[in-house]
Amino acid sequence: MKLPLETDLKVRLYRLLRGKGITRAELQRRLGWNRASVDRLSRLDHGTPGAQFDAAYQALGCELNVERVPMP
């Protein structure tokens, strides 16, 4: 099943945090954001701007790269 892009980015961010053993509190410190802003990164019922995803992935040492692929 293919997830919507935003949902996929949120799931990948969650997995990245878990894989690196980083808490949301640590992500909050790295980003310099308030707790509510960091919490919204994982809420599926909240729209998240691409720039916020980019900042979060960079704070975790990753580059966010979204690619367009032609449909078959």
Secondary structure as UniProt FT lines:
FT   HELIX           5..20
FT   HELIX           24..31
FT   HELIX           35..40
FT   TURN            41..42
FT   TURN            44..45
FT   HELIX           50..59
FT   TURN            60..61
//
